[in-house]
């Protein structure tokens, strides 16, 4: 790593600045000099400084005030206070408390000054290397975490798809439900942790269908009362499959499986919950699931037209669905359309 460093030098006396520049000339170091501390601050705010040299006695803003202002912007850059040998010790203590890294004493001695600058720039170089390595490590951790999460999502999707394998015409239904649910969750202001859990767990909403007989699941027509009673059991079956898991997403999926057929008006199943008593994850997936199911061909029905499906969701706000979510659904029309096209069953 080639590194010569950039120095900012601040002193209200131009002769002192010229002296420092001449002492550093042989070291091939870039130096920016300021007689006005305010201008120096503006420069530091927008440009990298690897070492700051500041005099103490300056009008308007002394060296200690300058150090404090710099530390508000930059925690690590070395700052050296240049002061007289006989200055009050309280000044030096105040400078250290403000964030000074070291002191140089007037009159400056060429060799000592150059060695101090060289050592402080070497320290700065190591700081930057460590920061780069930490940033690289952070990026690698984030990349690895994302890969793990995507593998987990893939696994959960496969588990969810197991409930759909008897009905090959559902295609990308569970992927669309996951993306619709994520969009709704974000729109109503749920936090990132909840939204992620919902996205990863939504594919499990119908896992309980594994326990429903094919004769009912694939019946090409309306279920009779007894058959529908059996079909409703997929909610509790799904909950029992997932509830005892240690995994966060599987536990979240259990709540979704149990509650995604509850209705806002209390006429849903399996527990007849109403309004806010229904877990928000179940309320969100209910909108996503019904909308996508209407637009999908199933053994017992044909595919609905898009506008008819949208109107059904809109007309059932406050009865089947949480009104807040129906309002969000209306505002997310273009987002839902993009998801539909991205995960079209024709693909």
ZADO-1210 file (C-alpha; in nm, 4 decimals, padded with zeros to 6 digits):
<atoms>
<atom x="00.0000" y="00.0000" z="00.0000" code="UNK" pos="1"/>
<atom x="00.1641" y="00.3234" z="-00.1184" code="UNK" pos="2"/>
<atom x="00.1113" y="00.5821" z="00.1520" code="UNK" pos="3"/>
<atom x="00.2757" y="00.9209" z="00.2012" code="UNK" pos="4"/>
<atom x="-00.0103" y="01.0769" z="00.3929" code="UNK" pos="5"/>
<atom x="-00.1818" y="01.4139" z="00.3824" code="UNK" pos="6"/>
<atom x="-00.1087" y="01.6708" z="00.6499" code="UNK" pos="7"/>
<atom x="-00.3219" y="01.9693" z="00.7471" code="UNK" pos="8"/>
<atom x="-00.1229" y="02.2436" z="00.9210" code="UNK" pos="9"/>
<atom x="-00.3025" y="02.5268" z="01.1058" code="UNK" pos="10"/>
<atom x="-00.1356" y="02.8391" z="01.2448" code="UNK" pos="11"/>
<atom x="-00.2371" y="03.2050" z="01.2259" code="UNK" pos="12"/>
<atom x="00.1289" y="03.2943" z="01.1620" code="UNK" pos="13"/>
<atom x="00.2244" y="03.2404" z="00.7972" code="UNK" pos="14"/>
<atom x="00.5966" y="03.2224" z="00.8827" code="UNK" pos="15"/>
<atom x="00.5320" y="02.9237" z="01.1119" code="UNK" pos="16"/>
<atom x="00.3386" y="02.7511" z="00.8331" code="UNK" pos="17"/>
<atom x="00.6211" y="02.8151" z="00.5871" code="UNK" pos="18"/>
<atom x="00.8716" y="02.6717" z="00.8361" code="UNK" pos="19"/>
<atom x="00.6699" y="02.3506" z="00.8735" code="UNK" pos="20"/>
<atom x="00.6329" y="02.3197" z="00.4952" code="UNK" pos="21"/>
<atom x="01.0088" y="02.3580" z="00.4469" code="UNK" pos="22"/>
<atom x="01.0841" y="02.0982" z="00.7155" code="UNK" pos="23"/>
<atom x="00.8581" y="01.8464" z="00.5396" code="UNK" pos="24"/>
<atom x="00.9693" y="01.9250" z="00.1857" code="UNK" pos="25"/>
<atom x="01.2300" y="01.6482" z="00.1726" code="UNK" pos="26"/>
<atom x="00.9779" y="01.3878" z="00.2945" code="UNK" pos="27"/>
<atom x="00.7550" y="01.4109" z="-00.0145" code="UNK" pos="28"/>
<atom x="00.4430" y="01.4597" z="00.1966" code="UNK" pos="29"/>
<atom x="00.1362" y="01.6473" z="00.0770" code="UNK" pos="30"/>
<atom x="00.0609" y="01.9357" z="00.3130" code="UNK" pos="31"/>
<atom x="-00.2268" y="02.1820" z="00.3178" code="UNK" pos="32"/>
<atom x="-00.1708" y="02.4967" z="00.5285" code="UNK" pos="33"/>
<atom x="-00.4340" y="02.7275" z="00.6799" code="UNK" pos="34"/>
<atom x="-00.4140" y="03.0480" z="00.8778" code="UNK" pos="35"/>
<atom x="-00.7886" y="03.0304" z="00.9454" code="UNK" pos="36"/>
<atom x="-00.9022" y="02.7316" z="01.1604" code="UNK" pos="37"/>
<atom x="-01.2571" y="02.7571" z="01.0191" code="UNK" pos="38"/>
<atom x="-01.1262" y="02.7057" z="00.6657" code="UNK" pos="39"/>
<atom x="-00.9157" y="02.4161" z="00.7884" code="UNK" pos="40"/>
<atom x="-01.2294" y="02.2545" z="00.9358" code="UNK" pos="41"/>
<atom x="-01.4136" y="02.2949" z="00.6061" code="UNK" pos="42"/>
<atom x="-01.1269" y="02.1227" z="00.4282" code="UNK" pos="43"/>
<atom x="-01.1071" y="01.8357" z="00.6806" code="UNK" pos="44"/>
<atom x="-01.4822" y="01.7886" z="00.6510" code="UNK" pos="45"/>
<atom x="-01.4576" y="01.7134" z="00.2783" code="UNK" pos="46"/>
<atom x="-01.1026" y="01.5804" z="00.2298" code="UNK" pos="47"/>
<atom x="-00.9019" y="01.3091" z="00.4006" code="UNK" pos="48"/>
<atom x="-00.6439" y="01.4289" z="00.6516" code="UNK" pos="49"/>
<atom x="-00.3940" y="01.1755" z="00.7862" code="UNK" pos="50"/>
<atom x="-00.2243" y="01.4082" z="01.0347" code="UNK" pos="51"/>
<atom x="-00.3267" y="01.7472" z="01.1725" code="UNK" pos="52"/>
<atom x="-00.0768" y="01.9954" z="01.3155" code="UNK" pos="53"/>
<atom x="-00.2247" y="02.2887" z="01.5038" code="UNK" pos="54"/>
<atom x="-00.0901" y="02.5809" z="01.7001" code="UNK" pos="55"/>
<atom x="-00.2516" y="02.6602" z="02.0343" code="UNK" pos="56"/>
<atom x="-00.2635" y="03.0411" z="02.0376" code="UNK" pos="57"/>
<atom x="-00.4923" y="03.1558" z="01.7540" code="UNK" pos="58"/>
<atom x="-00.7636" y="03.4256" z="01.7488" code="UNK" pos="59"/>
<atom x="-01.1318" y="03.3347" z="01.7073" code="UNK" pos="60"/>
<atom x="-01.0664" y="02.9605" z="01.7575" code="UNK" pos="61"/>
<atom x="-00.7709" y="02.8278" z="01.9556" code="UNK" pos="62"/>
<atom x="-00.6067" y="02.4897" z="01.9036" code="UNK" pos="63"/>
<atom x="-00.8119" y="02.3134" z="02.1725" code="UNK" pos="64"/>
<atom x="-01.1407" y="02.4308" z="02.0193" code="UNK" pos="65"/>
<atom x="-01.0175" y="02.3157" z="01.6788" code="UNK" pos="66"/>
<atom x="-00.9296" y="01.9706" z="01.8137" code="UNK" pos="67"/>
<atom x="-01.2770" y="01.9344" z="01.9669" code="UNK" pos="68"/>
<atom x="-01.4410" y="02.0245" z="01.6357" code="UNK" pos="69"/>
<atom x="-01.2212" y="01.7824" z="01.4441" code="UNK" pos="70"/>
<atom x="-01.3022" y="01.5003" z="01.6869" code="UNK" pos="71"/>
<atom x="-01.6726" y="01.5509" z="01.6178" code="UNK" pos="72"/>
<atom x="-01.6001" y="01.4560" z="01.2569" code="UNK" pos="73"/>
<atom x="-01.3027" y="01.2209" z="01.2797" code="UNK" pos="74"/>
<atom x="-01.2249" y="01.0026" z="01.5794" code="UNK" pos="75"/>
<atom x="-00.8952" y="00.8489" z="01.4756" code="UNK" pos="76"/>
<atom x="-00.6791" y="01.0910" z="01.2780" code="UNK" pos="77"/>
<atom x="-00.3673" y="01.1879" z="01.4792" code="UNK" pos="78"/>
<atom x="-00.3688" y="01.5501" z="01.5950" code="UNK" pos="79"/>
<atom x="-00.0550" y="01.7218" z="01.7240" code="UNK" pos="80"/>
<atom x="-00.0685" y="02.0403" z="01.9322" code="UNK" pos="81"/>
<atom x="00.2315" y="02.2672" z="01.8767" code="UNK" pos="82"/>
<atom x="00.2948" y="02.4642" z="02.1927" code="UNK" pos="83"/>
<atom x="00.5660" y="02.6430" z="02.3832" code="UNK" pos="84"/>
<atom x="00.7719" y="02.4379" z="02.6300" code="UNK" pos="85"/>
<atom x="00.6768" y="02.6651" z="02.9182" code="UNK" pos="86"/>
<atom x="00.3015" y="02.6719" z="02.8472" code="UNK" pos="87"/>
<atom x="00.0779" y="02.5959" z="03.1435" code="UNK" pos="88"/>
<atom x="00.0295" y="02.2218" z="03.2023" code="UNK" pos="89"/>
<atom x="-00.3456" y="02.2820" z="03.2208" code="UNK" pos="90"/>
<atom x="-00.3396" y="02.3734" z="02.8515" code="UNK" pos="91"/>
<atom x="-00.1783" y="02.0412" z="02.7653" code="UNK" pos="92"/>
<atom x="-00.4284" y="01.8529" z="02.9820" code="UNK" pos="93"/>
<atom x="-00.7155" y="02.0331" z="02.8123" code="UNK" pos="94"/>
<atom x="-00.5702" y="01.9446" z="02.4731" code="UNK" pos="95"/>
<atom x="-00.5439" y="01.5770" z="02.5702" code="UNK" pos="96"/>
<atom x="-00.9025" y="01.5787" z="02.6977" code="UNK" pos="97"/>
<atom x="-01.0128" y="01.7373" z="02.3714" code="UNK" pos="98"/>
<atom x="-00.8470" y="01.4562" z="02.1772" code="UNK" pos="99"/>
<atom x="-00.4900" y="01.5587" z="02.1016" code="UNK" pos="100"/>
<atom x="-00.2627" y="01.2660" z="02.0165" code="UNK" pos="101"/>
<atom x="00.0750" y="01.4268" z="02.0911" code="UNK" pos="102"/>
<atom x="00.2634" y="01.7548" z="02.1473" code="UNK" pos="103"/>
<atom x="00.5481" y="01.9248" z="01.9664" code="UNK" pos="104"/>
<atom x="00.7319" y="02.2072" z="02.1343" code="UNK" pos="105"/>
<atom x="00.8598" y="02.5343" z="01.9942" code="UNK" pos="106"/>
<atom x="01.1140" y="02.5924" z="01.8634" code="UNK" pos="107"/>
<atom x="01.0705" y="02.2879" z="01.6348" code="UNK" pos="108"/>
<atom x="01.3854" y="02.0775" z="01.5878" code="UNK" pos="109"/>
<atom x="01.4133" y="01.9450" z="01.2333" code="UNK" pos="110"/>
<atom x="01.5153" y="01.5831" z="01.3019" code="UNK" pos="111"/>
<atom x="01.2793" y="01.5344" z="01.5945" code="UNK" pos="112"/>
<atom x="00.9923" y="01.6928" z="01.3978" code="UNK" pos="113"/>
<atom x="01.0488" y="01.4715" z="01.0932" code="UNK" pos="114"/>
<atom x="01.0728" y="01.1529" z="01.3029" code="UNK" pos="115"/>
<atom x="00.7540" y="01.2391" z="01.4943" code="UNK" pos="116"/>
<atom x="00.5672" y="01.3058" z="01.1697" code="UNK" pos="117"/>
<atom x="00.6984" y="00.9846" z="01.0154" code="UNK" pos="118"/>
<atom x="00.5905" y="00.7779" z="01.3182" code="UNK" pos="119"/>
<atom x="00.2459" y="00.9344" z="01.3367" code="UNK" pos="120"/>
<atom x="00.1855" y="00.8794" z="00.9655" code="UNK" pos="121"/>
<atom x="00.2954" y="00.5183" z="01.0085" code="UNK" pos="122"/>
<atom x="00.0384" y="00.4870" z="01.2876" code="UNK" pos="123"/>
<atom x="-00.2232" y="00.6378" z="01.0582" code="UNK" pos="124"/>
<atom x="-00.1331" y="00.3956" z="00.7810" code="UNK" pos="125"/>
<atom x="-00.1844" y="00.1021" z="01.0166" code="UNK" pos="126"/>
<atom x="-00.5165" y="00.2488" z="01.1314" code="UNK" pos="127"/>
<atom x="-00.6385" y="00.2675" z="00.7733" code="UNK" pos="128"/>
<atom x="-00.5183" y="-00.0855" z="00.6992" code="UNK" pos="129"/>
<atom x="-00.7086" y="-00.2160" z="01.0011" code="UNK" pos="130"/>
<atom x="-01.0176" y="-00.0218" z="00.8952" code="UNK" pos="131"/>
<atom x="-00.9915" y="-00.1662" z="00.5454" code="UNK" pos="132"/>
<atom x="-00.9543" y="-00.5171" z="00.6835" code="UNK" pos="133"/>
<atom x="-01.2464" y="-00.4661" z="00.9206" code="UNK" pos="134"/>
<atom x="-01.4605" y="-00.3350" z="00.6356" code="UNK" pos="135"/>
<atom x="-01.3551" y="-00.6285" z="00.4161" code="UNK" pos="136"/>
<atom x="-01.4356" y="-00.8739" z="00.6937" code="UNK" pos="137"/>
<atom x="-01.7723" y="-00.7063" z="00.7487" code="UNK" pos="138"/>
<atom x="-01.8513" y="-00.7358" z="00.3775" code="UNK" pos="139"/>
<atom x="-01.7481" y="-01.1009" z="00.3802" code="UNK" pos="140"/>
<atom x="-01.9663" y="-01.1672" z="00.6865" code="UNK" pos="141"/>
<atom x="-02.2609" y="-00.9898" z="00.5228" code="UNK" pos="142"/>
<atom x="-02.2123" y="-01.1878" z="00.2020" code="UNK" pos="143"/>
<atom x="-02.1877" y="-01.5172" z="00.3899" code="UNK" pos="144"/>
<atom x="-02.4918" y="-01.4282" z="00.6003" code="UNK" pos="145"/>
<atom x="-02.6912" y="-01.3439" z="00.2892" code="UNK" pos="146"/>
<atom x="-02.5940" y="-01.6761" z="00.1312" code="UNK" pos="147"/>
<atom x="-02.6997" y="-01.8621" z="00.4462" code="UNK" pos="148"/>
<atom x="-03.0294" y="-01.6758" z="00.4556" code="UNK" pos="149"/>
<atom x="-03.0969" y="-01.7449" z="00.0894" code="UNK" pos="150"/>
<atom x="-03.0177" y="-02.1139" z="00.1409" code="UNK" pos="151"/>
<atom x="-03.2533" y="-02.1133" z="00.4377" code="UNK" pos="152"/>
<atom x="-03.5210" y="-01.9452" z="00.2280" code="UNK" pos="153"/>
<atom x="-03.4662" y="-02.2041" z="-00.0438" code="UNK" pos="154"/>
<atom x="-03.5038" y="-02.4815" z="00.2136" code="UNK" pos="155"/>
<atom x="-03.8181" y="-02.3281" z="00.3577" code="UNK" pos="156"/>
<atom x="-03.9565" y="-02.2822" z="00.0069" code="UNK" pos="157"/>
<atom x="-03.8922" y="-02.6476" z="-00.0715" code="UNK" pos="158"/>
<atom x="-04.0622" y="-02.7497" z="00.2527" code="UNK" pos="159"/>
<atom x="-04.3543" y="-02.5239" z="00.1662" code="UNK" pos="160"/>
<atom x="-04.3690" y="-02.6614" z="-00.1860" code="UNK" pos="161"/>
<atom x="-04.4089" y="-03.0101" z="-00.0402" code="UNK" pos="162"/>
<atom x="-04.7622" y="-02.9071" z="00.0520" code="UNK" pos="163"/>
<atom x="-04.8269" y="-02.8101" z="-00.3109" code="UNK" pos="164"/>
<atom x="-04.6727" y="-03.1097" z="-00.4889" code="UNK" pos="165"/>
<atom x="-05.0099" y="-03.2792" z="-00.5384" code="UNK" pos="166"/>
<atom x="-05.1369" y="-02.9705" z="-00.7200" code="UNK" pos="167"/>
<atom x="-04.8878" y="-02.8980" z="-00.9959" code="UNK" pos="168"/>
<atom x="-05.0805" y="-02.5987" z="-01.1267" code="UNK" pos="169"/>
<atom x="-04.9946" y="-02.3794" z="-00.8271" code="UNK" pos="170"/>
<atom x="-04.6385" y="-02.3244" z="-00.9595" code="UNK" pos="171"/>
<atom x="-04.4741" y="-02.0214" z="-00.8024" code="UNK" pos="172"/>
<atom x="-04.7639" y="-01.9494" z="-00.5663" code="UNK" pos="173"/>
<atom x="-04.5589" y="-01.9691" z="-00.2464" code="UNK" pos="174"/>
<atom x="-04.2846" y="-01.7440" z="-00.3862" code="UNK" pos="175"/>
<atom x="-04.5375" y="-01.4818" z="-00.4862" code="UNK" pos="176"/>
<atom x="-04.7064" y="-01.5019" z="-00.1467" code="UNK" pos="177"/>
<atom x="-04.3697" y="-01.4445" z="00.0235" code="UNK" pos="178"/>
<atom x="-04.2937" y="-01.1382" z="-00.1902" code="UNK" pos="179"/>
<atom x="-04.6463" y="-00.9942" z="-00.1624" code="UNK" pos="180"/>
<atom x="-04.6296" y="-01.0355" z="00.2146" code="UNK" pos="181"/>
<atom x="-04.2910" y="-00.8653" z="00.2349" code="UNK" pos="182"/>
<atom x="-04.4201" y="-00.5688" z="00.0319" code="UNK" pos="183"/>
<atom x="-04.7266" y="-00.5314" z="00.2538" code="UNK" pos="184"/>
<atom x="-04.5196" y="-00.5575" z="00.5713" code="UNK" pos="185"/>
<atom x="-04.2755" y="-00.2889" z="00.4576" code="UNK" pos="186"/>
<atom x="-04.5558" y="-00.0585" z="00.3470" code="UNK" pos="187"/>
<atom x="-04.7339" y="-00.0622" z="00.6842" code="UNK" pos="188"/>
<atom x="-04.4073" y="00.0105" z="00.8650" code="UNK" pos="189"/>
<atom x="-04.3164" y="-00.3226" z="01.0232" code="UNK" pos="190"/>
<atom x="-03.9495" y="-00.3408" z="01.1217" code="UNK" pos="191"/>
<atom x="-03.6851" y="-00.5215" z="00.9198" code="UNK" pos="192"/>
<atom x="-03.6578" y="-00.8187" z="01.1535" code="UNK" pos="193"/>
<atom x="-04.0322" y="-00.8881" z="01.1337" code="UNK" pos="194"/>
<atom x="-04.0408" y="-00.8386" z="00.7566" code="UNK" pos="195"/>
<atom x="-03.7499" y="-01.0762" z="00.7023" code="UNK" pos="196"/>
<atom x="-03.9097" y="-01.3407" z="00.9245" code="UNK" pos="197"/>
<atom x="-04.2387" y="-01.3023" z="00.7387" code="UNK" pos="198"/>
<atom x="-04.0680" y="-01.3325" z="00.4005" code="UNK" pos="199"/>
<atom x="-03.8821" y="-01.6483" z="00.4978" code="UNK" pos="200"/>
<atom x="-04.1774" y="-01.8072" z="00.6783" code="UNK" pos="201"/>
<atom x="-04.4687" y="-01.7256" z="00.4467" code="UNK" pos="202"/>
<atom x="-04.3914" y="-02.0236" z="00.2156" code="UNK" pos="203"/>
<atom x="-04.4915" y="-02.2514" z="00.5047" code="UNK" pos="204"/>
<atom x="-04.8487" y="-02.1218" z="00.5278" code="UNK" pos="205"/>
<atom x="-05.0066" y="-02.4329" z="00.3744" code="UNK" pos="206"/>
<atom x="-04.7639" y="-02.6986" z="00.5017" code="UNK" pos="207"/>
<atom x="-05.0543" y="-02.8613" z="00.6851" code="UNK" pos="208"/>
<atom x="-05.2045" y="-02.9710" z="00.3523" code="UNK" pos="209"/>
<atom x="-04.9641" y="-03.2633" z="00.3723" code="UNK" pos="210"/>
<atom x="-05.2108" y="-03.4121" z="00.6202" code="UNK" pos="211"/>
<atom x="-05.5181" y="-03.3659" z="00.4011" code="UNK" pos="212"/>
<atom x="-05.6370" y="-03.6646" z="00.1899" code="UNK" pos="213"/>
<atom x="-05.5944" y="-03.6323" z="-00.1864" code="UNK" pos="214"/>
<atom x="-05.9607" y="-03.7013" z="-00.2368" code="UNK" pos="215"/>
<atom x="-06.0383" y="-03.3709" z="-00.0658" code="UNK" pos="216"/>
<atom x="-05.7354" y="-03.1679" z="-00.1676" code="UNK" pos="217"/>
<atom x="-05.7755" y="-03.2460" z="-00.5375" code="UNK" pos="218"/>
<atom x="-06.1538" y="-03.2667" z="-00.5606" code="UNK" pos="219"/>
<atom x="-06.2606" y="-03.0921" z="-00.8874" code="UNK" pos="220"/>
<atom x="-06.5514" y="-02.9026" z="-00.7384" code="UNK" pos="221"/>
<atom x="-06.6953" y="-02.7521" z="-00.4252" code="UNK" pos="222"/>
<atom x="-06.6309" y="-02.9383" z="-00.1002" code="UNK" pos="223"/>
<atom x="-06.9294" y="-03.0534" z="00.1011" code="UNK" pos="224"/>
<atom x="-06.9601" y="-02.9539" z="00.4658" code="UNK" pos="225"/>
<atom x="-06.7788" y="-03.2609" z="00.6010" code="UNK" pos="226"/>
<atom x="-06.4995" y="-03.2326" z="00.3428" code="UNK" pos="227"/>
<atom x="-06.4534" y="-02.8625" z="00.4173" code="UNK" pos="228"/>
<atom x="-06.4322" y="-02.9434" z="00.7860" code="UNK" pos="229"/>
<atom x="-06.1437" y="-03.1789" z="00.7095" code="UNK" pos="230"/>
<atom x="-05.9783" y="-02.9226" z="00.4795" code="UNK" pos="231"/>
<atom x="-05.9839" y="-02.6603" z="00.7570" code="UNK" pos="232"/>
<atom x="-05.7673" y="-02.8902" z="00.9668" code="UNK" pos="233"/>
<atom x="-05.4654" y="-02.8030" z="00.7514" code="UNK" pos="234"/>
<atom x="-05.4199" y="-02.4907" z="00.9680" code="UNK" pos="235"/>
<atom x="-05.3841" y="-02.6844" z="01.2935" code="UNK" pos="236"/>
<atom x="-05.1862" y="-02.9623" z="01.1262" code="UNK" pos="237"/>
<atom x="-04.9390" y="-02.7044" z="00.9939" code="UNK" pos="238"/>
<atom x="-04.9106" y="-02.5484" z="01.3371" code="UNK" pos="239"/>
<atom x="-04.8402" y="-02.8848" z="01.5015" code="UNK" pos="240"/>
<atom x="-04.5734" y="-02.9662" z="01.2401" code="UNK" pos="241"/>
<atom x="-04.3853" y="-02.6407" z="01.3007" code="UNK" pos="242"/>
<atom x="-04.4614" y="-02.5219" z="01.6537" code="UNK" pos="243"/>
<atom x="-04.2080" y="-02.7345" z="01.8431" code="UNK" pos="244"/>
<atom x="-03.9160" y="-02.6277" z="01.6237" code="UNK" pos="245"/>
<atom x="-03.6215" y="-02.4333" z="01.7669" code="UNK" pos="246"/>
<atom x="-03.5805" y="-02.2311" z="01.4459" code="UNK" pos="247"/>
<atom x="-03.7101" y="-01.8722" z="01.4457" code="UNK" pos="248"/>
<atom x="-03.8560" y="-01.8950" z="01.0967" code="UNK" pos="249"/>
<atom x="-04.0224" y="-02.2293" z="01.1607" code="UNK" pos="250"/>
<atom x="-04.1854" y="-02.0950" z="01.4779" code="UNK" pos="251"/>
<atom x="-04.2985" y="-01.7883" z="01.2862" code="UNK" pos="252"/>
<atom x="-04.4302" y="-02.0187" z="01.0156" code="UNK" pos="253"/>
<atom x="-04.6350" y="-02.2028" z="01.2778" code="UNK" pos="254"/>
<atom x="-04.8190" y="-01.8820" z="01.3667" code="UNK" pos="255"/>
<atom x="-04.8811" y="-01.8106" z="00.9989" code="UNK" pos="256"/>
<atom x="-05.0048" y="-02.1627" z="00.9293" code="UNK" pos="257"/>
<atom x="-05.2510" y="-02.1418" z="01.2186" code="UNK" pos="258"/>
<atom x="-05.3865" y="-01.7925" z="01.1549" code="UNK" pos="259"/>
<atom x="-05.3859" y="-01.7211" z="00.7808" code="UNK" pos="260"/>
<atom x="-05.7508" y="-01.8332" z="00.7401" code="UNK" pos="261"/>
<atom x="-05.8834" y="-01.6232" z="01.0272" code="UNK" pos="262"/>
<atom x="-06.1073" y="-01.3340" z="00.9195" code="UNK" pos="263"/>
<atom x="-06.1195" y="-00.9747" z="01.0379" code="UNK" pos="264"/>
<atom x="-06.4904" y="-01.0174" z="01.1248" code="UNK" pos="265"/>
<atom x="-06.4276" y="-01.3311" z="01.3335" code="UNK" pos="266"/>
<atom x="-06.5888" y="-01.5750" z="01.0893" code="UNK" pos="267"/>
<atom x="-06.2677" y="-01.7494" z="00.9904" code="UNK" pos="268"/>
<atom x="-06.1013" y="-02.0648" z="01.1190" code="UNK" pos="269"/>
<atom x="-05.9700" y="-02.2492" z="01.3147" code="UNK" pos="270"/>
<atom x="-06.0206" y="-02.0272" z="01.6219" code="UNK" pos="271"/>
<atom x="-06.2679" y="-01.7616" z="01.5078" code="UNK" pos="272"/>
<atom x="-06.0299" y="-01.4770" z="01.5994" code="UNK" pos="273"/>
<atom x="-06.1224" y="-01.1247" z="01.4913" code="UNK" pos="274"/>
<atom x="-05.9555" y="-00.7882" z="01.4322" code="UNK" pos="275"/>
<atom x="-05.6244" y="-00.7244" z="01.6020" code="UNK" pos="276"/>
<atom x="-05.6515" y="-01.0537" z="01.7913" code="UNK" pos="277"/>
<atom x="-05.5386" y="-01.2212" z="01.4703" code="UNK" pos="278"/>
<atom x="-05.1553" y="-01.2186" z="01.4527" code="UNK" pos="279"/>
<atom x="-05.0415" y="-00.9561" z="01.2058" code="UNK" pos="280"/>
<atom x="-04.8346" y="-01.2167" z="01.0191" code="UNK" pos="281"/>
<atom x="-05.1520" y="-01.4185" z="00.9553" code="UNK" pos="282"/>
<atom x="-05.3463" y="-01.1086" z="00.8465" code="UNK" pos="283"/>
<atom x="-05.0772" y="-01.0159" z="00.5951" code="UNK" pos="284"/>
<atom x="-05.0450" y="-01.3647" z="00.4485" code="UNK" pos="285"/>
<atom x="-05.4260" y="-01.3906" z="00.4258" code="UNK" pos="286"/>
<atom x="-05.4356" y="-01.1001" z="00.1770" code="UNK" pos="287"/>
<atom x="-05.1376" y="-01.2315" z="-00.0188" code="UNK" pos="288"/>
<atom x="-05.2614" y="-01.5920" z="-00.0258" code="UNK" pos="289"/>
<atom x="-05.6194" y="-01.5185" z="-00.1300" code="UNK" pos="290"/>
<atom x="-05.5165" y="-01.2700" z="-00.3988" code="UNK" pos="291"/>
<atom x="-05.2714" y="-01.5130" z="-00.5546" code="UNK" pos="292"/>
<atom x="-05.5056" y="-01.8106" z="-00.5196" code="UNK" pos="293"/>
<atom x="-05.7743" y="-01.6213" z="-00.7112" code="UNK" pos="294"/>
<atom x="-05.5290" y="-01.5601" z="-00.9957" code="UNK" pos="295"/>
<atom x="-05.4192" y="-01.9268" z="-01.0036" code="UNK" pos="296"/>
<atom x="-05.5903" y="-02.2202" z="-01.1688" code="UNK" pos="297"/>
<atom x="-05.6811" y="-02.4902" z="-00.9164" code="UNK" pos="298"/>
<atom x="-05.8523" y="-02.8318" z="-00.9465" code="UNK" pos="299"/>
<atom x="-06.1720" y="-02.6785" z="-00.8120" code="UNK" pos="300"/>
<atom x="-06.1756" y="-02.3460" z="-01.0030" code="UNK" pos="301"/>
<atom x="-06.0525" y="-02.1517" z="-01.3035" code="UNK" pos="302"/>
<atom x="-05.8135" y="-01.8600" z="-01.2910" code="UNK" pos="303"/>
<atom x="-05.9796" y="-01.5242" z="-01.2187" code="UNK" pos="304"/>
<atom x="-05.9232" y="-01.2090" z="-01.4189" code="UNK" pos="305"/>
<atom x="-05.6776" y="-00.9688" z="-01.2550" code="UNK" pos="306"/>
<atom x="-05.9240" y="-00.6847" z="-01.1935" code="UNK" pos="307"/>
<atom x="-06.1815" y="-00.9252" z="-01.0508" code="UNK" pos="308"/>
<atom x="-05.9250" y="-01.0542" z="-00.8000" code="UNK" pos="309"/>
<atom x="-05.8279" y="-00.6988" z="-00.7016" code="UNK" pos="310"/>
<atom x="-06.1921" y="-00.6020" z="-00.6575" code="UNK" pos="311"/>
<atom x="-06.2524" y="-00.9057" z="-00.4352" code="UNK" pos="312"/>
<atom x="-05.9737" y="-00.7972" z="-00.1974" code="UNK" pos="313"/>
<atom x="-06.1002" y="-00.4381" z="-00.1973" code="UNK" pos="314"/>
<atom x="-06.4645" y="-00.5379" z="-00.1390" code="UNK" pos="315"/>
<atom x="-06.3720" y="-00.7591" z="00.1564" code="UNK" pos="316"/>
<atom x="-06.1723" y="-00.5070" z="00.3573" code="UNK" pos="317"/>
<atom x="-06.3217" y="-00.4969" z="00.7052" code="UNK" pos="318"/>
<atom x="-06.4862" y="-00.8381" z="00.6677" code="UNK" pos="319"/>
<atom x="-06.2312" y="-01.0963" z="00.5518" code="UNK" pos="320"/>
<atom x="-05.9263" y="-00.8718" z="00.5612" code="UNK" pos="321"/>
<atom x="-05.7631" y="-00.6086" z="00.7814" code="UNK" pos="322"/>
<atom x="-05.8720" y="-00.2706" z="00.6325" code="UNK" pos="323"/>
<atom x="-05.5227" y="-00.1261" z="00.6803" code="UNK" pos="324"/>
<atom x="-05.3776" y="-00.4057" z="00.4692" code="UNK" pos="325"/>
<atom x="-05.6413" y="-00.3630" z="00.1981" code="UNK" pos="326"/>
<atom x="-05.5465" y="00.0053" z="00.1810" code="UNK" pos="327"/>
<atom x="-05.1789" y="-00.0952" z="00.1493" code="UNK" pos="328"/>
<atom x="-05.2752" y="-00.3525" z="-00.1153" code="UNK" pos="329"/>
<atom x="-05.4441" y="-00.0775" z="-00.3202" code="UNK" pos="330"/>
<atom x="-05.1352" y="00.1445" z="-00.3041" code="UNK" pos="331"/>
<atom x="-04.8994" y="-00.1379" z="-00.4004" code="UNK" pos="332"/>
<atom x="-05.0686" y="-00.2259" z="-00.7297" code="UNK" pos="333"/>
<atom x="-04.7575" y="-00.1761" z="-00.9428" code="UNK" pos="334"/>
<atom x="-04.5391" y="-00.3669" z="-00.6930" code="UNK" pos="335"/>
<atom x="-04.7761" y="-00.6630" z="-00.6957" code="UNK" pos="336"/>
<atom x="-04.7852" y="-00.6591" z="-01.0751" code="UNK" pos="337"/>
<atom x="-04.4042" y="-00.6666" z="-01.0891" code="UNK" pos="338"/>
<atom x="-04.4012" y="-00.9665" z="-00.8531" code="UNK" pos="339"/>
<atom x="-04.6646" y="-01.1427" z="-01.0656" code="UNK" pos="340"/>
<atom x="-04.4585" y="-01.0973" z="-01.3797" code="UNK" pos="341"/>
<atom x="-04.1309" y="-01.1946" z="-01.2128" code="UNK" pos="342"/>
<atom x="-04.2744" y="-01.5231" z="-01.0802" code="UNK" pos="343"/>
<atom x="-04.5274" y="-01.6031" z="-01.3511" code="UNK" pos="344"/>
<atom x="-04.6197" y="-01.9720" z="-01.3668" code="UNK" pos="345"/>
<atom x="-04.5634" y="-01.9575" z="-01.7415" code="UNK" pos="346"/>
<atom x="-04.1913" y="-01.9131" z="-01.6697" code="UNK" pos="347"/>
</atoms>
